[in-house]
């Protein structure tokens, strides 16, 4: 059935058809804008980790977030940020997210899958964890809270971890 036949069957006249099309277009634009905001949210996640901006990192999650990176469960964004800070400290890191697949659920909810790669190395000390170049994917849910998109669930699965040598501290 064509749009014209559908509108005729619904008893719509010319102005009603135009308003219906405008409403559909508005919803499509809102969806695209929302998806773009979610991409920016994820970019901030990676940037905050690499910049060691732990307070801002904690704020990008909903209050009831479900965080499960690499099988570790965290109760909220603050706990997650503190543990990452304690683990990474001032060690340089590089985190990238690629090829987002964002599925729009409604104007306040979405979900996504991101390919990821990270590089992390530490000062070469006896108690330092090993460095790595990791590859995997994030599976996430998003919720708009007071007009701002936040991460409501995060599950990181690594498919591969290549060792990286730690560096000598000077």
OpenMM code with the backbone's topology and positions (N, CA, C; nanometers):
from openmm import Vec3, app, unit

residues = "UNK UNK UNK UNK UNK UNK UNK UNK UNK UNK UNK UNK UNK UNK UNK UNK UNK UNK UNK UNK UNK UNK UNK UNK UNK UNK UNK UNK UNK UNK UNK UNK UNK UNK UNK UNK UNK UNK UNK UNK UNK UNK UNK UNK UNK UNK UNK UNK UNK UNK UNK UNK UNK UNK UNK UNK UNK UNK UNK UNK UNK UNK UNK UNK UNK UNK UNK UNK UNK UNK UNK UNK UNK UNK UNK UNK UNK UNK UNK UNK UNK UNK UNK UNK UNK UNK UNK UNK UNK UNK UNK UNK UNK UNK UNK UNK UNK UNK UNK UNK UNK UNK UNK UNK UNK UNK UNK UNK UNK UNK UNK UNK UNK UNK UNK UNK UNK UNK UNK UNK UNK UNK UNK UNK UNK UNK UNK UNK UNK UNK UNK UNK UNK UNK UNK UNK UNK UNK UNK UNK UNK UNK UNK UNK UNK UNK UNK UNK UNK UNK UNK UNK UNK UNK UNK UNK UNK UNK UNK UNK UNK UNK UNK UNK UNK UNK UNK UNK UNK UNK".split()
positions = [
    Vec3(0.0856, -0.1168, 0.0000),
    Vec3(0.0000, 0.0000, 0.0000),
    Vec3(0.0908, 0.1240, 0.0000),
    Vec3(0.0611, 0.2172, -0.0863),
    Vec3(0.1390, 0.3406, -0.0932),
    Vec3(0.0981, 0.4326, 0.0221),
    Vec3(0.1805, 0.5347, 0.0481),
    Vec3(0.1468, 0.6326, 0.1511),
    Vec3(0.0136, 0.6998, 0.1189),
    Vec3(-0.0065, 0.7334, -0.0091),
    Vec3(-0.1298, 0.8011, -0.0487),
    Vec3(-0.2505, 0.7117, -0.0196),
    Vec3(-0.2419, 0.5831, -0.0560),
    Vec3(-0.3527, 0.4910, -0.0300),
    Vec3(-0.3771, 0.4762, 0.1197),
    Vec3(-0.2679, 0.4688, 0.1972),
    Vec3(-0.2802, 0.4563, 0.3425),
    Vec3(-0.3512, 0.5783, 0.4009),
    Vec3(-0.3100, 0.6986, 0.3570),
    Vec3(-0.3714, 0.8211, 0.4075),
    Vec3(-0.5175, 0.8310, 0.3655),
    Vec3(-0.5466, 0.7924, 0.2423),
    Vec3(-0.6865, 0.7959, 0.1957),
    Vec3(-0.7715, 0.7002, 0.2774),
    Vec3(-0.7179, 0.5812, 0.3050),
    Vec3(-0.7915, 0.4814, 0.3824),
    Vec3(-0.8135, 0.5329, 0.5253),
    Vec3(-0.7187, 0.6052, 0.5793),
    Vec3(-0.7313, 0.6603, 0.7145),
    Vec3(-0.8190, 0.7853, 0.7163),
    Vec3(-0.8641, 0.8312, 0.6006),
    Vec3(-0.9516, 0.9479, 0.5919),
    Vec3(-0.8797, 1.0795, 0.6134),
    Vec3(-0.7519, 1.0843, 0.5825),
    Vec3(-0.6736, 1.2062, 0.6030),
    Vec3(-0.6858, 1.2976, 0.4823),
    Vec3(-0.6932, 1.4280, 0.5104),
    Vec3(-0.6924, 1.5249, 0.4027),
    Vec3(-0.5501, 1.5786, 0.3851),
    Vec3(-0.5312, 1.6712, 0.2930),
    Vec3(-0.3986, 1.7241, 0.2602),
    Vec3(-0.3216, 1.7777, 0.3798),
    Vec3(-0.3778, 1.8705, 0.4579),
    Vec3(-0.3044, 1.9232, 0.5734),
    Vec3(-0.2708, 1.8148, 0.6771),
    Vec3(-0.3629, 1.7206, 0.6979),
    Vec3(-0.3365, 1.6126, 0.7937),
    Vec3(-0.2218, 1.5238, 0.7450),
    Vec3(-0.2170, 1.4998, 0.6148),
    Vec3(-0.1094, 1.4191, 0.5567),
    Vec3(0.0247, 1.4892, 0.5781),
    Vec3(0.0276, 1.6189, 0.5529),
    Vec3(0.1515, 1.6963, 0.5712),
    Vec3(0.1945, 1.6925, 0.7176),
    Vec3(0.1006, 1.7132, 0.8103),
    Vec3(0.1346, 1.7109, 0.9531),
    Vec3(0.1842, 1.5731, 0.9953),
    Vec3(0.1239, 1.4680, 0.9409),
    Vec3(0.1672, 1.3316, 0.9713),
    Vec3(0.3107, 1.3100, 0.9227),
    Vec3(0.3388, 1.3533, 0.8015),
    Vec3(0.4744, 1.3387, 0.7477),
    Vec3(0.5758, 1.4203, 0.8280),
    Vec3(0.5370, 1.5418, 0.8707),
    Vec3(0.6251, 1.6235, 0.9537),
    Vec3(0.6528, 1.5555, 1.0874),
    Vec3(0.5503, 1.4961, 1.1452),
    Vec3(0.5671, 1.4256, 1.2726),
    Vec3(0.6622, 1.3067, 1.2558),
    Vec3(0.6461, 1.2322, 1.1475),
    Vec3(0.7364, 1.1192, 1.1206),
    Vec3(0.8803, 1.1677, 1.1018),
    Vec3(0.8969, 1.2757, 1.0298),
    Vec3(1.0304, 1.3321, 1.0069),
    Vec3(1.0916, 1.3806, 1.1380),
    Vec3(1.0113, 1.4438, 1.2216),
    Vec3(1.0600, 1.4907, 1.3515),
    Vec3(1.1088, 1.3732, 1.4368),
    Vec3(1.0354, 1.2640, 1.4385),
    Vec3(1.0775, 1.1453, 1.5149),
    Vec3(1.2078, 1.0885, 1.4606),
    Vec3(1.2222, 1.0858, 1.3293),
    Vec3(1.3469, 1.0357, 1.2692),
    Vec3(1.4656, 1.1240, 1.3066),
    Vec3(1.4480, 1.2560, 1.3024),
    Vec3(1.5551, 1.3485, 1.3389),
    Vec3(1.5900, 1.3328, 1.4874),
    Vec3(1.4904, 1.3199, 1.5740),
    Vec3(1.5165, 1.2997, 1.7172),
    Vec3(1.5956, 1.1709, 1.7402),
    Vec3(1.5611, 1.0660, 1.6687),
    Vec3(1.6322, 0.9384, 1.6817),
    Vec3(1.7776, 0.9554, 1.6390),
    Vec3(1.8009, 1.0202, 1.5247),
    Vec3(1.9380, 1.0409, 1.4768),
    Vec3(2.0181, 1.1300, 1.5711),
    Vec3(1.9545, 1.2341, 1.6244),
    Vec3(2.0225, 1.3198, 1.7215),
    Vec3(2.0565, 1.2419, 1.8480),
    Vec3(1.9645, 1.1568, 1.8923),
    Vec3(1.9894, 1.0745, 2.0107),
    Vec3(2.1051, 0.9789, 1.9892),
    Vec3(2.1095, 0.9151, 1.8748),
    Vec3(2.2190, 0.8233, 1.8430),
    Vec3(2.3521, 0.8985, 1.8410),
    Vec3(2.3540, 1.0169, 1.7857),
    Vec3(2.4771, 1.0974, 1.7834),
    Vec3(2.5198, 1.1351, 1.9248),
    Vec3(2.4258, 1.1687, 2.0110),
    Vec3(2.4584, 1.1999, 2.1509),
    Vec3(2.5156, 1.0775, 2.2225),
    Vec3(2.4644, 0.9595, 2.1924),
    Vec3(2.5168, 0.8358, 2.2525),
    Vec3(2.6602, 0.8117, 2.2061),
    Vec3(2.6895, 0.8372, 2.0807),
    Vec3(2.8271, 0.8231, 2.0307),
    Vec3(2.9204, 0.9189, 2.1052),
    Vec3(2.8751, 1.0408, 2.1289),
    Vec3(2.9565, 1.1377, 2.2031),
    Vec3(2.9744, 1.0934, 2.3481),
    Vec3(2.8710, 1.0353, 2.4071),
    Vec3(2.8797, 0.9819, 2.5431),
    Vec3(2.9897, 0.8768, 2.5518),
    Vec3(2.9923, 0.7846, 2.4571),
    Vec3(3.0938, 0.6783, 2.4586),
    Vec3(3.2328, 0.7361, 2.4334),
    Vec3(3.2428, 0.8366, 2.3491),
    Vec3(3.3719, 0.9017, 2.3264),
    Vec3(3.4219, 0.9648, 2.4564),
    Vec3(3.3317, 1.0258, 2.5344),
    Vec3(3.3720, 1.0834, 2.6633),
    Vec3(3.4192, 0.9743, 2.7582),
    Vec3(3.3528, 0.8588, 2.7576),
    Vec3(3.3947, 0.7459, 2.8415),
    Vec3(3.5422, 0.7143, 2.8151),
    Vec3(3.5782, 0.6932, 2.6900),
    Vec3(3.7168, 0.6598, 2.6561),
    Vec3(3.8118, 0.7747, 2.6908),
    Vec3(3.7716, 0.8966, 2.6603),
    Vec3(3.8565, 1.0119, 2.6880),
    Vec3(3.8791, 1.0293, 2.8370),
    Vec3(3.7732, 1.0153, 2.9181),
    Vec3(3.7881, 1.0320, 3.0626),
    Vec3(3.8831, 0.9276, 3.1216),
    Vec3(3.8781, 0.8043, 3.0716),
    Vec3(3.9710, 0.7016, 3.1205),
    Vec3(4.1140, 0.7409, 3.0850),
    Vec3(4.1387, 0.7796, 2.9607),
    Vec3(4.2749, 0.8135, 2.9176),
    Vec3(4.3264, 0.9416, 2.9821),
    Vec3(4.2364, 1.0359, 3.0115),
    Vec3(4.2759, 1.1599, 3.0792),
    Vec3(4.2828, 1.1449, 3.2306),
    Vec3(4.2416, 1.0277, 3.2807),
    Vec3(4.2372, 1.0016, 3.4254),
    Vec3(4.1413, 1.0978, 3.4954),
    Vec3(4.0308, 1.1264, 3.4309),
    Vec3(3.9291, 1.2168, 3.4835),
    Vec3(3.8205, 1.1321, 3.5518),
    Vec3(3.8524, 1.0857, 3.6719),
    Vec3(3.7688, 0.9854, 3.7390),
    Vec3(3.6353, 1.0405, 3.7846),
    Vec3(3.6290, 1.1659, 3.8262),
    Vec3(3.5012, 1.2210, 3.8718),
    Vec3(3.4031, 1.2346, 3.7547),
    Vec3(3.4510, 1.2805, 3.6402),
    Vec3(3.3637, 1.2912, 3.5226),
    Vec3(3.3233, 1.1525, 3.4720),
    Vec3(3.4154, 1.0562, 3.4784),
    Vec3(3.3824, 0.9197, 3.4365),
    Vec3(3.2668, 0.8654, 3.5189),
    Vec3(3.2708, 0.8859, 3.6490),
    Vec3(3.1657, 0.8343, 3.7370),
    Vec3(3.0287, 0.8931, 3.7028),
    Vec3(3.0242, 1.0131, 3.6476),
    Vec3(2.8989, 1.0832, 3.6204),
    Vec3(2.8278, 1.0396, 3.4928),
    Vec3(2.8946, 0.9615, 3.4068),
    Vec3(2.8299, 0.9257, 3.2794),
    Vec3(2.7404, 0.8024, 3.2908),
    Vec3(2.7305, 0.7467, 3.4123),
    Vec3(2.6480, 0.6284, 3.4348),
    Vec3(2.5202, 0.6655, 3.5099),
    Vec3(2.4129, 0.5886, 3.4869),
    Vec3(2.2909, 0.6072, 3.5650),
    Vec3(2.3168, 0.5615, 3.7086),
    Vec3(2.2298, 0.6027, 3.7994),
    Vec3(2.2448, 0.5650, 3.9409),
    Vec3(2.2347, 0.4141, 3.9598),
    Vec3(2.1547, 0.3464, 3.8797),
    Vec3(2.1335, 0.2017, 3.8929),
    Vec3(2.2119, 0.1218, 3.7891),
    Vec3(2.3225, 0.1759, 3.7401),
    Vec3(2.3986, 0.1127, 3.6323),
    Vec3(2.4404, -0.0300, 3.6684),
    Vec3(2.4438, -0.1143, 3.5681),
    Vec3(2.4934, -0.2511, 3.5813),
    Vec3(2.6267, -0.2553, 3.5055),
    Vec3(2.7375, -0.2619, 3.5793),
    Vec3(2.8720, -0.2578, 3.5211),
    Vec3(2.9390, -0.3938, 3.5357),
    Vec3(2.9747, -0.4556, 3.4215),
    Vec3(3.0416, -0.5853, 3.4240),
    Vec3(3.1543, -0.5905, 3.3212),
    Vec3(3.2601, -0.5124, 3.3417),
    Vec3(3.3737, -0.5238, 3.2495),
    Vec3(3.4585, -0.6464, 3.2837),
    Vec3(3.4870, -0.7267, 3.1835),
    Vec3(3.5730, -0.8440, 3.2003),
    Vec3(3.5270, -0.9363, 3.3132),
    Vec3(3.3977, -0.9446, 3.3372),
    Vec3(3.3451, -1.0349, 3.4392),
    Vec3(3.3465, -0.9811, 3.5809),
    Vec3(3.3981, -0.8605, 3.6014),
    Vec3(3.3987, -0.7978, 3.7335),
    Vec3(3.2722, -0.7137, 3.7477),
    Vec3(3.2063, -0.7232, 3.8618),
    Vec3(3.0809, -0.6510, 3.8829),
    Vec3(3.1051, -0.5322, 3.9760),
    Vec3(3.0563, -0.4154, 3.9346),
    Vec3(3.0666, -0.2940, 4.0145),
    Vec3(2.9263, -0.2445, 4.0449),
    Vec3(2.9072, -0.1878, 4.1648),
    Vec3(2.7730, -0.1466, 4.2060),
    Vec3(2.7307, -0.0103, 4.1539),
    Vec3(2.8289, 0.0748, 4.1146),
    Vec3(2.7938, 0.2070, 4.0623),
    Vec3(2.9143, 0.2685, 3.9923),
    Vec3(2.8914, 0.3838, 3.9309),
    Vec3(2.9974, 0.4514, 3.8571),
    Vec3(3.1108, 0.4986, 3.9457),
    Vec3(3.0802, 0.5386, 4.0680),
    Vec3(3.1847, 0.5841, 4.1591),
    Vec3(3.2811, 0.4708, 4.1944),
    Vec3(3.2251, 0.3534, 4.2267),
    Vec3(3.3101, 0.2386, 4.2599),
    Vec3(3.3954, 0.1992, 4.1390),
    Vec3(3.3348, 0.1940, 4.0220),
    Vec3(3.4069, 0.1597, 3.8993),
    Vec3(3.5226, 0.2570, 3.8761),
    Vec3(3.4953, 0.3870, 3.8867),
    Vec3(3.5986, 0.4882, 3.8638),
    Vec3(3.7124, 0.4767, 3.9645),
    Vec3(3.6799, 0.4505, 4.0904),
    Vec3(3.7831, 0.4378, 4.1931),
    Vec3(3.8712, 0.3161, 4.1669),
    Vec3(3.8108, 0.2034, 4.1329),
    Vec3(3.8892, 0.0817, 4.1070),
    Vec3(3.9792, 0.1020, 3.9850),
    Vec3(3.9263, 0.1630, 3.8796),
    Vec3(4.0081, 0.1877, 3.7605),
    Vec3(4.1221, 0.2836, 3.7952),
    Vec3(4.0940, 0.3854, 3.8741),
    Vec3(4.1981, 0.4783, 3.9183),
    Vec3(4.3056, 0.4043, 3.9974),
    Vec3(4.2637, 0.3195, 4.0914),
    Vec3(4.3597, 0.2446, 4.1730),
    Vec3(4.4430, 0.1503, 4.0866),
    Vec3(4.3834, 0.0920, 3.9846),
    Vec3(4.4547, -0.0023, 3.8976),
    Vec3(4.5482, 0.0708, 3.8008),
    Vec3(4.4961, 0.1722, 3.7344),
    Vec3(4.5707, 0.2389, 3.6274),
    Vec3(4.6635, 0.3466, 3.6823),
    Vec3(4.6166, 0.4193, 3.7841),
    Vec3(4.6975, 0.5284, 3.8375),
    Vec3(4.7299, 0.6287, 3.7288),
    Vec3(4.8558, 0.6652, 3.7178),
    Vec3(4.8983, 0.7628, 3.6171),
    Vec3(4.9563, 0.6965, 3.4929),
    Vec3(4.9465, 0.5637, 3.4858),
    Vec3(5.0019, 0.4933, 3.3699),
    Vec3(4.9331, 0.5400, 3.2418),
    Vec3(5.0097, 0.5614, 3.1354),
    Vec3(4.9478, 0.6029, 3.0095),
    Vec3(4.8596, 0.4910, 2.9532),
    Vec3(4.7501, 0.5309, 2.8932),
    Vec3(4.6596, 0.4335, 2.8319),
    Vec3(4.6010, 0.4923, 2.7042),
    Vec3(4.5554, 0.4046, 2.6179),
    Vec3(4.4882, 0.4436, 2.4944),
    Vec3(4.3659, 0.3539, 2.4807),
    Vec3(4.2485, 0.4130, 2.4765),
    Vec3(4.1231, 0.3381, 2.4616),
    Vec3(4.0485, 0.3890, 2.3385),
    Vec3(4.0084, 0.2967, 2.2527),
    Vec3(3.9331, 0.3325, 2.1320),
    Vec3(3.8081, 0.2464, 2.1211),
    Vec3(3.7007, 0.3073, 2.0750),
    Vec3(3.5784, 0.2368, 2.0401),
    Vec3(3.5541, 0.2547, 1.8919),
    Vec3(3.5101, 0.1473, 1.8269),
    Vec3(3.4938, 0.1501, 1.6813),
    Vec3(3.3582, 0.0927, 1.6415),
    Vec3(3.3137, 0.1303, 1.5260),
    Vec3(3.1996, 0.0706, 1.4559),
    Vec3(3.0759, 0.0523, 1.5449),
    Vec3(3.0212, 0.1604, 1.5992),
    Vec3(2.9053, 0.1450, 1.6874),
    Vec3(2.7818, 0.0961, 1.6125),
    Vec3(2.7121, 0.0049, 1.6753),
    Vec3(2.5811, -0.0416, 1.6279),
    Vec3(2.4808, 0.0023, 1.7340),
    Vec3(2.4158, 0.1147, 1.7125),
    Vec3(2.3219, 0.1695, 1.8100),
    Vec3(2.1799, 0.1365, 1.7653),
    Vec3(2.1059, 0.0689, 1.8518),
    Vec3(1.9659, 0.0365, 1.8266),
    Vec3(1.8788, 0.1241, 1.9153),
    Vec3(1.7925, 0.1999, 1.8512),
    Vec3(1.7004, 0.2919, 1.9185),
    Vec3(1.5823, 0.2120, 1.9694),
    Vec3(1.5530, 0.2220, 2.0978),
    Vec3(1.4372, 0.1532, 2.1555),
    Vec3(1.3196, 0.2500, 2.1624),
    Vec3(1.3420, 0.3646, 2.2263),
    Vec3(1.2429, 0.4724, 2.2302),
    Vec3(1.3172, 0.6018, 2.2615),
    Vec3(1.2439, 0.7105, 2.2835),
    Vec3(1.3118, 0.8398, 2.2991),
    Vec3(1.3994, 0.8479, 2.4241),
    Vec3(1.3897, 0.7503, 2.5148),
    Vec3(1.4708, 0.7524, 2.6364),
    Vec3(1.5572, 0.6285, 2.6569),
    Vec3(1.5570, 0.5365, 2.5613),
    Vec3(1.6324, 0.4121, 2.5776),
    Vec3(1.6917, 0.3667, 2.4446),
    Vec3(1.8138, 0.3139, 2.4535),
    Vec3(1.8813, 0.2579, 2.3360),
    Vec3(1.9794, 0.1522, 2.3849),
    Vec3(2.0314, 0.0739, 2.2911),
    Vec3(2.1351, -0.0230, 2.3244),
    Vec3(2.2380, -0.0214, 2.2131),
    Vec3(2.3574, -0.0697, 2.2436),
    Vec3(2.4623, -0.0642, 2.1429),
    Vec3(2.5706, -0.1674, 2.1640),
    Vec3(2.6433, -0.1915, 2.0559),
    Vec3(2.7606, -0.2788, 2.0565),
    Vec3(2.8738, -0.1993, 1.9934),
    Vec3(2.9905, -0.2004, 2.0585),
    Vec3(3.1090, -0.1292, 2.0124),
    Vec3(3.2260, -0.2250, 2.0068),
    Vec3(3.2996, -0.2278, 1.8978),
    Vec3(3.4295, -0.2938, 1.8956),
    Vec3(3.5258, -0.2046, 1.9732),
    Vec3(3.6233, -0.2662, 2.0399),
    Vec3(3.7153, -0.1856, 2.1191),
    Vec3(3.8581, -0.2366, 2.1071),
    Vec3(3.9506, -0.1448, 2.1347),
    Vec3(4.0917, -0.1790, 2.1483),
    Vec3(4.1492, -0.0881, 2.2557),
    Vec3(4.2338, -0.1454, 2.3416),
    Vec3(4.3017, -0.0627, 2.4402),
    Vec3(4.4464, -0.1051, 2.4551),
    Vec3(4.5293, -0.0079, 2.4897),
    Vec3(4.6711, -0.0304, 2.5188),
    Vec3(4.6982, 0.0276, 2.6561),
    Vec3(4.7660, -0.0525, 2.7384),
    Vec3(4.7942, -0.0102, 2.8739),
    Vec3(4.9266, -0.0704, 2.9168),
    Vec3(5.0149, 0.0132, 2.9675),
    Vec3(5.1408, -0.0366, 3.0232),
    Vec3(5.1693, 0.0383, 3.1520),
    Vec3(5.2527, -0.0212, 3.2364),
    Vec3(5.2773, 0.0302, 3.3705),
    Vec3(5.4270, 0.0478, 3.3920),
    Vec3(5.4628, 0.1250, 3.4965),
    Vec3(5.6041, 0.1305, 3.5331),
    Vec3(5.6529, -0.0104, 3.5680),
    Vec3(5.7734, -0.0424, 3.5300),
    Vec3(5.8285, -0.1767, 3.5508),
    Vec3(5.8733, -0.1922, 3.6961),
    Vec3(5.7789, -0.2349, 3.7816),
    Vec3(5.8056, -0.2595, 3.9233),
    Vec3(5.7588, -0.4009, 3.9552),
    Vec3(5.8062, -0.4544, 4.0669),
    Vec3(5.7708, -0.5914, 4.1039),
    Vec3(5.6209, -0.6125, 4.1200),
    Vec3(5.5494, -0.5135, 4.1708),
    Vec3(5.4064, -0.5288, 4.1969),
    Vec3(5.3177, -0.4778, 4.0828),
    Vec3(5.3765, -0.4392, 3.9710),
    Vec3(5.2982, -0.3867, 3.8581),
    Vec3(5.2281, -0.4988, 3.7829),
    Vec3(5.1030, -0.4747, 3.7437),
    Vec3(5.0365, -0.5723, 3.6570),
    Vec3(5.1013, -0.5691, 3.5189),
    Vec3(5.0836, -0.6751, 3.4411),
    Vec3(5.1402, -0.6739, 3.3054),
    Vec3(5.0643, -0.5766, 3.2146),
    Vec3(5.1370, -0.5177, 3.1214),
    Vec3(5.0729, -0.4340, 3.0212),
    Vec3(5.0021, -0.5206, 2.9184),
    Vec3(4.9138, -0.4601, 2.8409),
    Vec3(4.8419, -0.5369, 2.7381),
    Vec3(4.7935, -0.4474, 2.6249),
    Vec3(4.7687, -0.5119, 2.5128),
    Vec3(4.6949, -0.4548, 2.4013),
    Vec3(4.5728, -0.5446, 2.3883),
    Vec3(4.4567, -0.4928, 2.4261),
    Vec3(4.3356, -0.5738, 2.4315),
    Vec3(4.2398, -0.5427, 2.3181),
    Vec3(4.1643, -0.6455, 2.2806),
    Vec3(4.0649, -0.6344, 2.1732),
    Vec3(3.9359, -0.7007, 2.2209),
    Vec3(3.8231, -0.6415, 2.1909),
    Vec3(3.6973, -0.7021, 2.2321),
    Vec3(3.5794, -0.6178, 2.1913),
    Vec3(3.4736, -0.6264, 2.2752),
    Vec3(3.3553, -0.5467, 2.2450),
    Vec3(3.2796, -0.5113, 2.3721),
    Vec3(3.2179, -0.3960, 2.3652),
    Vec3(3.1270, -0.3497, 2.4684),
    Vec3(2.9850, -0.3767, 2.4209),
    Vec3(2.9017, -0.4262, 2.5104),
    Vec3(2.7569, -0.4346, 2.4893),
    Vec3(2.6958, -0.3472, 2.5977),
    Vec3(2.6193, -0.2468, 2.5546),
    Vec3(2.5717, -0.1463, 2.6481),
    Vec3(2.4240, -0.1138, 2.6279),
    Vec3(2.3670, -0.0572, 2.7342),
    Vec3(2.2337, 0.0024, 2.7288),
    Vec3(2.2481, 0.1476, 2.7716),
    Vec3(2.1597, 0.2310, 2.7191),
    Vec3(2.1641, 0.3746, 2.7460),
    Vec3(2.0265, 0.4220, 2.7883),
    Vec3(2.0256, 0.5217, 2.8757),
    Vec3(1.9002, 0.5811, 2.9208),
    Vec3(1.9168, 0.7324, 2.9261),
    Vec3(1.8148, 0.8020, 2.8797),
    Vec3(1.8159, 0.9484, 2.8896),
    Vec3(1.7568, 0.9851, 3.0250),
    Vec3(1.8378, 1.0551, 3.1068),
    Vec3(1.7979, 1.0966, 3.2415),
    Vec3(1.7999, 1.2492, 3.2450),
    Vec3(1.6859, 1.3082, 3.2705),
    Vec3(1.6745, 1.4550, 3.2731),
    Vec3(1.7329, 1.5170, 3.1467),
    Vec3(1.7055, 1.4548, 3.0326),
    Vec3(1.7486, 1.5073, 2.9035),
    Vec3(1.8918, 1.4746, 2.8649),
    Vec3(1.9648, 1.3987, 2.9485),
    Vec3(2.1052, 1.3667, 2.9221),
    Vec3(2.1206, 1.2155, 2.9089),
    Vec3(2.1857, 1.1708, 2.8006),
    Vec3(2.2103, 1.0277, 2.7816),
    Vec3(2.3188, 0.9797, 2.8767),
    Vec3(2.2934, 0.8634, 2.9394),
    Vec3(2.3884, 0.8008, 3.0310),
    Vec3(2.3955, 0.6515, 2.9999),
    Vec3(2.5035, 0.5898, 3.0427),
    Vec3(2.5185, 0.4448, 3.0262),
    Vec3(2.4447, 0.3769, 3.1416),
    Vec3(2.3499, 0.2882, 3.1097),
    Vec3(2.2730, 0.2183, 3.2131),
    Vec3(2.3200, 0.0741, 3.2324),
    Vec3(2.3914, 0.0193, 3.1366),
    Vec3(2.4578, -0.1097, 3.1556),
    Vec3(2.5780, -0.1164, 3.0632),
    Vec3(2.6819, -0.1844, 3.1111),
    Vec3(2.8063, -0.1974, 3.0352),
    Vec3(2.8615, -0.3361, 3.0604),
    Vec3(2.8836, -0.4093, 2.9531),
    Vec3(2.9468, -0.5405, 2.9617),
    Vec3(3.0611, -0.5418, 2.8612),
    Vec3(3.1834, -0.5540, 2.9113),
    Vec3(3.3025, -0.5600, 2.8269),
    Vec3(3.3504, -0.7037, 2.8208),
    Vec3(3.3648, -0.7549, 2.7002),
    Vec3(3.4219, -0.8872, 2.6788),
    Vec3(3.5446, -0.8706, 2.5911),
    Vec3(3.6571, -0.9212, 2.6384),
    Vec3(3.7806, -0.9164, 2.5598),
    Vec3(3.7948, -1.0483, 2.4847),
    Vec3(3.8253, -1.0372, 2.3563),
    Vec3(3.8468, -1.1554, 2.2730),
    Vec3(3.9933, -1.1949, 2.2677),
    Vec3(4.0793, -1.0967, 2.2914),
    Vec3(4.2225, -1.1210, 2.2809),
    Vec3(4.2965, -1.0192, 2.3663),
    Vec3(4.4055, -1.0655, 2.4284),
    Vec3(4.4920, -0.9785, 2.5084),
    Vec3(4.6360, -1.0124, 2.4720),
    Vec3(4.7026, -0.9217, 2.4025),
    Vec3(4.8443, -0.9395, 2.3701),
    Vec3(4.9274, -0.8684, 2.4763),
    Vec3(5.0316, -0.9335, 2.5277),
    Vec3(5.1125, -0.8690, 2.6311),
    Vec3(5.1935, -0.7519, 2.5756),
    Vec3(5.2082, -0.6501, 2.6577),
    Vec3(5.2944, -0.5352, 2.6270),
    Vec3(5.3971, -0.5232, 2.7398),
    Vec3(5.5180, -0.4929, 2.7034),
    Vec3(5.6222, -0.4745, 2.8047),
    Vec3(5.5932, -0.3482, 2.8845),
    Vec3(5.6181, -0.3561, 3.0136),
    Vec3(5.6086, -0.2369, 3.0975),
    Vec3(5.7330, -0.1515, 3.0750),
    Vec3(5.7285, -0.0292, 3.1204),
    Vec3(5.8346, 0.0657, 3.0898),
    Vec3(5.9130, 0.1013, 3.2156),
    Vec3(6.0363, 0.1366, 3.1920),
    Vec3(6.1245, 0.1754, 3.3034),
    Vec3(6.0893, 0.3163, 3.3475),
    Vec3(6.0714, 0.3298, 3.4765),
    Vec3(6.0421, 0.4609, 3.5327),
    Vec3(6.1724, 0.5367, 3.5535),
    Vec3(6.1748, 0.6620, 3.5166),
    Vec3(6.2969, 0.7431, 3.5304),
    Vec3(6.2807, 0.8485, 3.6342),
] * unit.nanometer
topology = app.Topology()
chain = topology.addChain("A")
for resn in residues:
    res = topology.addResidue(resn, chain)
    for name in ("N", "CA", "C"):
        topology.addAtom(name, app.Element.getBySymbol(name[0]), res)
